Amino acid sequence: MRQNPAYKNILVYLTHPQVDTWNFKSKHKAFLESHLPGARIQVYSNSKEFKDNLPEADAVLVWFFKEAWLANAPRLKLIATPAAGKDWIPWDPPKSLKLSFGGFHGQIISESIIGAMLYFVKAFPFSKKMQQNKKWARVKVSRKQKSLYGSRITILGFGKIGITLGKLLKPFGCSITGIKRKTIIAPDYFGEQDSILTFDELKFVLPKTDHFVCILPGGEETDEIIKSEHFKMLPKSAFLYNVGRGNTYKESDLVFALQSKEIAGAYLDVFGKEPLPESSDFWELDNVLIQPHISAASPQYLGLFVKELAKRIKGEVQWE
């Protein structure tokens, strides 16, 4: 098997105090050792040991890496993180250093979004309420049920995750509109009903949208980019899904839209302040499904990361 001399010493500091599936384990180490022959994989559980051994590192696998640590890492050529965004590594690397983010999240996050869509359109909350009351409410439930078939999906932030989501929704009979800063070549699964538009054109598609999905990164460019008027443009039967970042709108605007029934409901995985304070109005809204920033949580998360990373290092797929 071909060796990878560029990254002989790989240091791993991937621990998460709350979500076990985001902790690097022995099976992940064994996978990298078997697929990157010649590489020495060293795993650390605390930042002090990790930083003490940085001088010998050719590559590191981390959740976060402070720019000041570079002074103690003269051999470092690669920083790889499973995270999709730059929240924890916000600085720009020097030309001699490659910074790699995870590109595998689409399947996992799409499962969360589609699950939330079915939760709403199949009237599962109402069915559960009837179940608790021991009511065989066939007529009432059937009147509330809808279908994803024929639904119009608008995806704000049509990157790798959004493209994957669109592909997984097509078998349900949905039409897809992707919103990007710049137009791109349409994915091969696109049909005549699908399109890619710029943000300036969002106002034209919102009135025809059944499910509005936000997958935007954080930062100044996306800060409150969605205004109260955007919620007003949506049909009253539309649902909002946010798995990007919580800075993309004023939460008070969304609360008003939900309370006043400007939109039918929302699945929210991200918030402006996390953990979401107990004082938040979102907790009290029956038409909101809340998750604690775990739309990408999966037992396969780090397994997918190390498989992707090994392929990148071996040159089988391109670096992001």
Backbone hydrogen bonds in HBPLUS format (Angstrom, degrees):
<---DONOR---> <-ACCEPTOR-->    atom                        ^
c    i                          cat <-CA-CA->   ^        H-A-AA   ^      H-
h    n   atom  resd res      DA  || num        DHA   H-A  angle D-A-AA Bond
n    s   type  num  typ     dist DA aas  dist angle  dist       angle   num
A0007-TYR N   A0004-ASN O   3.16 MM   3  6.03 156.9  2.21 126.8 131.0     1
A0040-ARG N   A0008-LYS O   2.54 MM  32  5.76 168.0  1.56 162.8 165.3     2
A0058-ASP N   A0009-ASN O   2.86 MM  49  5.26 165.3  1.88 145.7 150.6     3
A0059-ALA N   A0009-ASN O   3.20 MM  50  6.53 150.7  2.29 154.9 153.8     4
A0010-ILE N   A0040-ARG O   2.86 MM  30  5.96 169.6  1.88 158.3 161.9     5
A0042-GLN N   A0010-ILE O   2.89 MM  32  6.24 167.9  1.91 164.8 168.3     6
A0011-LEU N   A0059-ALA O   2.89 MM  48  6.31 160.6  1.93 155.3 153.6     7
A0061-LEU N   A0011-LEU O   2.80 MM  50  6.31 149.8  1.89 155.6 164.8     8
A0012-VAL N   A0042-GLN O   2.70 MM  30  5.96 154.0  1.77 166.2 168.8     9
A0044-TYR N   A0012-VAL O   2.81 MM  32  6.05 160.1  1.85 169.9 173.5    10
A0013-TYR N   A0061-LEU O   2.85 MM  48  6.12 172.8  1.86 171.6 172.8    11
A0024-PHE N   A0014-LEU O   2.99 MM  10  5.46 171.8  2.00 161.9 160.8    12
A0022-TRP N   A0019-VAL O   3.08 MM   3  5.69 162.5  2.11 117.7 123.2    13
A0023-ASN N   A0020-ASP O   3.01 MM   3  5.44 149.3  2.11 124.5 122.7    14
A0028-HIS N   A0025-LYS O   2.97 MM   3  5.42 131.1  2.22 108.4 121.2    15
A0029-LYS N   A0025-LYS O   3.18 MM   4  6.60 153.9  2.25 150.3 158.1    16
A0030-ALA N   A0026-SER O   2.87 MM   4  6.13 161.0  1.91 152.2 157.4    17
A0031-PHE N   A0027-LYS O   3.05 MM   4  6.18 149.3  2.15 135.7 143.4    18
A0032-LEU N   A0028-HIS O   3.13 MM   4  6.41 165.8  2.16 149.1 151.6    19
A0033-GLU N   A0029-LYS O   2.98 MM   4  6.21 162.2  2.01 153.5 158.8    20
A0034-SER N   A0030-ALA O   3.03 MM   4  6.18 150.3  2.12 144.1 151.4    21
A0035-HIS N   A0031-PHE O   3.00 MM   4  6.17 141.1  2.15 146.8 157.7    22
A0036-LEU N   A0032-LEU O   2.75 MM   4  5.60 130.7  2.00 148.2 157.9    23
A0039-ALA N   A0036-LEU O   3.07 MM   3  5.76 157.1  2.12 142.2 145.1    24
A0050-PHE N   A0046-ASN O   3.27 MM   4  6.45 162.3  2.30 148.4 153.7    25
A0051-LYS N   A0047-SER O   2.83 MM   4  5.97 166.5  1.85 152.2 155.3    26
A0052-ASP N   A0048-LYS O   2.90 MM   4  6.07 154.5  1.96 150.6 158.3    27
A0053-ASN N   A0049-GLU O   3.24 MM   4  6.41 136.9  2.44 141.1 150.1    28
A0053-ASN N   A0050-PHE O   3.22 MM   3  5.45 137.1  2.42 100.9 111.8    29
A0054-LEU N   A0051-LYS O   3.26 MM   3  5.11 164.5  2.28 102.1 106.7    30
A0056-GLU N   A0053-ASN O   3.33 MM   3  6.09 155.4  2.39 120.1 125.1    31
A0057-ALA N   A0054-LEU O   2.96 MM   3  5.13 167.5  1.98 118.5 122.6    32
A0077-LYS N   A0058-ASP O   2.78 MM  19  5.50 171.2  1.79 139.7 141.4    33
A0060-VAL N   A0078-LEU O   2.97 MM  18  6.39 147.3  2.07 147.1 157.0    34
A0080-ALA N   A0060-VAL O   2.90 MM  20  6.21 173.0  1.91 167.0 169.3    35
A0062-VAL N   A0080-ALA O   3.02 MM  18  6.43 150.5  2.11 152.3 161.6    36
A0069-TRP N   A0066-LYS O   2.95 MM   3  5.55 150.7  2.04 115.6 124.1    37
A0070-LEU N   A0067-GLU O   3.13 MM   3  5.75 160.5  2.17 116.2 121.6    38
A0072-ASN N   A0069-TRP O   2.96 MM   3  5.57 155.6  2.02 117.6 124.8    39
A0073-ALA N   A0070-LEU O   2.98 MM   3  4.99 163.2  2.01 114.9 114.7    40
A0076-LEU N   A0073-ALA O   3.30 MM   3  5.48 160.9  2.34 109.7 115.4    41
A0098-LYS N   A0077-LYS O   2.86 MM  21  6.00 176.7  1.86 138.5 139.6    42
A0079-ILE N   A0098-LYS O   2.84 MM  19  6.24 157.8  1.89 165.0 172.7    43
A0100-SER N   A0079-ILE O   2.82 MM  21  6.18 167.6  1.84 160.7 165.0    44
A0081-THR N   A0100-SER O   2.90 MM  19  6.28 163.1  1.93 166.2 170.4    45
A0102-GLY N   A0083-ALA O   3.00 MM  19  5.43 143.6  2.14 133.8 136.8    46
A0097-LEU N   A0094-PRO O   3.02 MM   3  5.54 166.8  2.03 120.9 124.5    47
A0109-ILE N   A0105-HIS O   2.98 MM   4  6.06 174.6  1.99 177.6 176.0    48
A0110-SER N   A0106-GLY O   2.92 MM   4  5.82 152.6  1.99 144.9 153.4    49
A0111-GLU N   A0107-GLN O   3.15 MM   4  6.36 146.5  2.27 141.9 149.4    50
A0111-GLU N   A0108-ILE O   3.17 MM   3  5.34 124.5  2.50  98.0 111.2    51
A0112-SER N   A0108-ILE O   3.40 MM   4  6.85 151.1  2.49 144.0 150.7    52
A0113-ILE N   A0109-ILE O   3.02 MM   4  6.38 160.1  2.06 153.2 158.4    53
A0114-ILE N   A0110-SER O   2.85 MM   4  5.97 176.0  1.86 158.3 159.7    54
A0115-GLY N   A0111-GLU O   2.88 MM   4  5.87 151.4  1.97 140.0 148.9    55
A0116-ALA N   A0112-SER O   3.00 MM   4  6.22 151.9  2.08 142.6 149.6    56
A0117-MET N   A0113-ILE O   2.88 MM   4  6.23 152.7  1.95 149.5 158.0    57
A0118-LEU N   A0114-ILE O   2.98 MM   4  6.23 162.9  2.01 152.3 155.3    58
A0119-TYR N   A0115-GLY O   2.96 MM   4  6.13 146.2  2.07 140.2 150.4    59
A0120-PHE N   A0116-ALA O   3.09 MM   4  6.38 150.7  2.18 147.9 153.4    60
A0121-VAL N   A0117-MET O   2.88 MM   4  6.13 173.3  1.88 164.5 162.4    61
A0122-LYS N   A0118-LEU O   3.00 MM   4  5.51 155.7  2.06 136.4 142.6    62
A0124-PHE N   A0119-TYR O   3.25 MM   5  5.32 145.7  2.37 143.2 151.8    63
A0123-ALA N   A0120-PHE O   3.14 MM   3  5.36 161.8  2.17 111.0 114.5    64
A0146-LYS N   A0121-VAL O   2.61 MM  25  4.84 163.6  1.63 156.6 158.2    65
A0127-SER N   A0123-ALA O   2.99 MM   4  6.23 158.9  2.03 153.3 160.1    66
A0128-LYS N   A0124-PHE O   2.89 MM   4  6.06 155.8  1.95 152.5 158.2    67
A0129-LYS N   A0125-PRO O   3.06 MM   4  6.34 151.6  2.14 142.1 149.7    68
A0130-MET N   A0126-PHE O   2.95 MM   4  6.26 158.8  1.99 152.3 157.5    69
A0131-GLN N   A0127-SER O   2.86 MM   4  6.08 149.7  1.95 144.1 153.2    70
A0132-GLN N   A0128-LYS O   2.95 MM   4  6.23 156.1  2.01 148.7 154.0    71
A0133-ASN N   A0129-LYS O   3.14 MM   4  6.41 138.7  2.32 138.5 149.5    72
A0133-ASN N   A0130-MET O   3.16 MM   3  5.02 125.2  2.47  90.5 104.8    73
A0135-LYS N   A0130-MET O   2.85 MM   5  5.04 173.1  1.85 147.8 149.5    74
A0134-LYS N   A0131-GLN O   2.96 MM   3  4.84 158.3  2.01 102.3 108.6    75
A0141-VAL N   A0137-ALA O   2.91 MM   4  5.97 170.4  1.91 162.5 165.6    76
A0142-SER N   A0138-ARG O   2.96 MM   4  5.94 162.4  1.99 146.2 151.8    77
A0143-ARG N   A0139-VAL O   3.13 MM   4  6.30 144.0  2.26 144.4 153.1    78
A0144-LYS N   A0141-VAL O   3.00 MM   3  5.27 136.2  2.20 103.9 116.3    79
A0145-GLN N   A0141-VAL O   3.08 MM   4  6.31 134.5  2.29 149.3 162.4    80
A0151-SER N   A0148-LEU O   2.94 MM   3  5.19 162.1  1.97 133.0 131.9    81
A0150-GLY N   A0173-GLY O   2.85 MM  23  5.44 153.1  1.92 121.2 128.6    82
A0175-SER N   A0151-SER O   2.94 MM  24  6.38 162.0  1.97 163.6 169.6    83
A0210-ASP N   A0152-ARG O   2.86 MM  58  5.19 163.0  1.89 142.6 148.2    84
A0211-HIS N   A0152-ARG O   3.22 MM  59  6.52 157.9  2.27 153.7 153.8    85
A0153-ILE N   A0175-SER O   2.86 MM  22  6.06 177.0  1.86 171.8 170.8    86
A0177-THR N   A0153-ILE O   2.83 MM  24  6.16 149.4  1.93 164.3 171.5    87
A0154-THR N   A0211-HIS O   2.95 MM  57  6.31 164.3  1.98 160.5 165.7    88
A0213-VAL N   A0154-THR O   2.82 MM  59  6.12 166.9  1.83 167.3 171.2    89
A0155-ILE N   A0177-THR O   2.84 MM  22  6.19 165.4  1.86 163.7 168.2    90
A0179-ILE N   A0155-ILE O   2.84 MM  24  5.96 156.7  1.89 164.9 157.4    91
A0156-LEU N   A0213-VAL O   2.74 MM  57  6.02 159.9  1.78 172.5 178.5    92
A0215-ILE N   A0156-LEU O   2.82 MM  59  6.00 173.0  1.83 170.9 168.7    93
A0157-GLY N   A0179-ILE O   3.11 MM  22  5.80 163.3  2.14 147.0 152.2    94
A0158-PHE N   A0179-ILE O   3.26 MM  21  5.65 147.7  2.37 138.7 141.3    95
A0163-ILE N   A0159-GLY O   2.83 MM   4  5.95 160.9  1.87 157.1 162.5    96
A0164-THR N   A0160-LYS O   3.05 MM   4  6.18 156.6  2.11 141.5 147.6    97
A0165-LEU N   A0161-ILE O   2.89 MM   4  6.17 160.2  1.93 152.5 158.4    98
A0166-GLY N   A0162-GLY O   2.95 MM   4  6.18 163.3  1.98 150.0 153.9    99
A0167-LYS N   A0163-ILE O   3.09 MM   4  6.32 156.6  2.15 145.0 150.9   100
A0168-LEU N   A0164-THR O   3.04 MM   4  6.32 156.2  2.10 152.2 158.1   101
A0169-LEU N   A0165-LEU O   3.00 MM   4  6.22 136.4  2.20 147.2 159.5   102
A0169-LEU N   A0166-GLY O   3.23 MM   3  5.13 130.8  2.48  92.7 105.8   103
A0170-LYS N   A0166-GLY O   3.15 MM   4  6.32 133.6  2.38 145.2 155.6   104
A0172-PHE N   A0169-LEU O   2.97 MM   3  5.47 147.4  2.08 114.7 124.6   105
A0173-GLY N   A0170-LYS O   2.89 MM   3  5.32 162.4  1.92 117.7 123.2   106
A0195-SER N   A0176-ILE O   2.98 MM  19  6.55 150.8  2.06 151.6 160.5   107
A0178-GLY N   A0195-SER O   2.90 MM  17  6.39 155.4  1.97 154.9 157.5   108
A0197-LEU N   A0178-GLY O   2.81 MM  19  6.22 157.8  1.86 167.2 173.8   109
A0180-LYS N   A0197-LEU O   2.92 MM  17  6.32 160.3  1.96 161.8 165.9   110
A0190-PHE N   A0187-PRO O   3.13 MM   3  5.70 168.0  2.15 119.0 122.7   111
A0194-ASP N   A0191-GLY O   3.14 MM   3  5.43 159.7  2.18 110.2 116.5   112
A0201-GLU N   A0198-THR O   2.93 MM   3  5.41 147.5  2.04 110.9 120.9   113
A0202-LEU N   A0199-PHE O   2.98 MM   3  5.12 164.7  2.01 110.8 115.5   114
A0204-PHE N   A0201-GLU O   3.01 MM   3  5.56 150.0  2.11 113.3 122.0   115
A0205-VAL N   A0202-LEU O   3.04 MM   3  5.46 138.0  2.23 109.3 120.3   116
A0206-LEU N   A0202-LEU O   3.07 MM   4  6.19 153.3  2.14 164.7 172.5   117
A0208-LYS N   A0205-VAL O   2.98 MM   3  5.49 150.0  2.07 115.7 125.0   118
A0209-THR N   A0206-LEU O   3.00 MM   3  4.98 167.4  2.02 118.0 117.8   119
A0239-PHE N   A0210-ASP O   3.03 MM  29  6.43 151.1  2.12 142.6 148.9   120
A0212-PHE N   A0239-PHE O   2.83 MM  27  6.17 170.1  1.84 168.8 171.0   121
A0241-TYR N   A0212-PHE O   2.85 MM  29  6.16 148.5  1.94 160.0 158.1   122
A0214-CYS N   A0241-TYR O   2.69 MM  27  6.00 168.0  1.70 169.7 174.0   123
A0243-VAL N   A0214-CYS O   3.06 MM  29  6.27 164.9  2.08 173.3 171.9   124
A0222-THR N   A0219-GLY O   3.24 MM   3  5.74 143.8  2.38 109.1 118.0   125
A0223-ASP N   A0220-GLU O   3.33 MM   3  5.05 155.9  2.39  96.5 103.5   126
A0225-ILE N   A0222-THR O   3.27 MM   3  5.17 150.4  2.36 125.3 116.7   127
A0224-GLU N   A0247-ASN O   2.63 MM  23  5.87 168.7  1.64 147.7 152.0   128
A0226-ILE N   A0248-THR O   2.84 MM  22  5.87 171.3  1.84 177.3 179.7   129
A0230-HIS N   A0227-LYS O   3.00 MM   3  5.39 138.0  2.18 106.1 117.4   130
A0232-LYS N   A0228-SER O   3.21 MM   4  6.57 150.8  2.30 144.1 152.5   131
A0233-MET N   A0229-GLU O   3.00 MM   4  6.25 134.0  2.22 138.6 150.2   132
A0233-MET N   A0230-HIS O   3.18 MM   3  5.09 130.0  2.44  92.5 105.5   133
A0234-LEU N   A0231-PHE O   3.27 MM   3  5.46 139.1  2.45  99.5 109.8   134
A0238-ALA N   A0235-PRO O   3.02 MM   3  5.33 168.0  2.04 116.2 118.8   135
A0264-ALA N   A0238-ALA O   2.77 MM  26  5.48 144.5  1.89 151.6 162.8   136
A0240-LEU N   A0265-GLY O   3.03 MM  25  6.45 158.9  2.07 143.4 147.8   137
A0267-TYR N   A0240-LEU O   2.81 MM  27  6.30 153.6  1.88 154.5 162.4   138
A0242-ASN N   A0267-TYR O   2.99 MM  25  6.45 159.8  2.03 166.1 172.7   139
A0269-ASP N   A0242-ASN O   3.10 MM  27  6.15 165.9  2.12 167.3 169.2   140
A0253-ASP N   A0250-LYS O   2.95 MM   3  5.32 130.0  2.21 105.8 118.7   141
A0254-LEU N   A0250-LYS O   3.29 MM   4  6.77 154.5  2.36 150.6 157.1   142
A0255-VAL N   A0251-GLU O   2.87 MM   4  6.10 162.5  1.90 152.9 158.0   143
A0256-PHE N   A0252-SER O   3.04 MM   4  6.17 159.7  2.08 141.5 146.5   144
A0257-ALA N   A0253-ASP O   3.02 MM   4  6.27 158.1  2.07 144.4 150.5   145
A0258-LEU N   A0254-LEU O   2.93 MM   4  6.19 151.1  2.02 151.9 159.4   146
A0259-GLN N   A0255-VAL O   2.82 MM   4  6.00 162.5  1.85 155.3 160.6   147
A0260-SER N   A0256-PHE O   2.85 MM   4  5.83 161.1  1.88 152.1 156.9   148
A0262-GLU N   A0257-ALA O   2.78 MM   5  4.80 135.0  1.98 145.5 155.6   149
A0263-ILE N   A0257-ALA O   3.37 MM   6  6.02 150.6  2.46 133.7 132.2   150
A0261-LYS N   A0258-LEU O   3.32 MM   3  5.04 157.6  2.38  95.2 101.4   151
A0266-ALA N   A0287-ASN O   3.00 MM  21  6.59 146.3  2.11 152.3 161.4   152
A0289-LEU N   A0266-ALA O   2.85 MM  23  6.30 160.4  1.89 158.2 164.7   153
A0268-LEU N   A0289-LEU O   2.91 MM  21  6.26 159.3  1.95 161.1 167.9   154
A0291-GLN N   A0268-LEU O   2.99 MM  23  6.33 158.0  2.04 156.4 155.5   155
A0293-HIS N   A0269-ASP O   2.83 MM  24  4.66 120.3  2.19 128.3 145.1   156
A0280-SER N   A0277-PRO O   3.01 MM   3  5.52 167.6  2.03 117.0 120.9   157
A0284-GLU N   A0281-ASP O   3.07 MM   3  5.60 144.1  2.20 113.9 122.9   158
A0285-LEU N   A0282-PHE O   3.20 MM   3  5.46 165.2  2.22 112.4 117.0   159
A0288-VAL N   A0285-LEU O   3.37 MM   3  5.63 149.3  2.48 114.9 113.2   160
A0293-HIS N   A0291-GLN O   3.01 MM   2  5.88 137.6  2.20 102.9  92.1   161
A0297-ALA N   A0294-ILE O   2.92 MM   3  4.95 166.4  1.94 110.3 114.2   162
A0301-TYR N   A0298-SER O   3.03 MM   3  5.19 170.6  2.04 116.1 118.5   163
A0304-LEU N   A0300-GLN O   2.85 MM   4  6.02 156.1  1.91 162.3 167.2   164
A0305-PHE N   A0301-TYR O   3.11 MM   4  6.44 149.1  2.21 141.6 150.9   165
A0306-VAL N   A0302-LEU O   2.99 MM   4  6.19 167.4  2.00 150.5 151.1   166
A0307-LYS N   A0303-GLY O   3.16 MM   4  6.27 154.6  2.22 142.5 149.7   167
A0308-GLU N   A0304-LEU O   3.01 MM   4  6.14 161.1  2.05 146.1 151.3   168
A0309-LEU N   A0305-PHE O   2.86 MM   4  6.07 163.8  1.89 154.0 159.1   169
A0310-ALA N   A0306-VAL O   2.94 MM   4  5.99 163.4  1.97 144.0 148.3   170
A0311-LYS N   A0307-LYS O   3.20 MM   4  6.39 157.3  2.25 143.9 149.5   171
A0312-ARG N   A0308-GLU O   3.01 MM   4  6.31 150.3  2.10 147.8 156.5   172
A0313-ILE N   A0309-LEU O   2.89 MM   4  6.17 165.8  1.91 159.5 162.7   173
A0314-LYS N   A0310-ALA O   3.00 MM   4  6.14 151.9  2.08 143.8 151.5   174
A0316-GLU N   A0311-LYS O   2.76 MM   5  4.95 143.4  1.89 158.4 157.8   175
A0315-GLY N   A0312-ARG O   3.06 MM   3  5.04 153.8  2.13 100.4 108.5   176
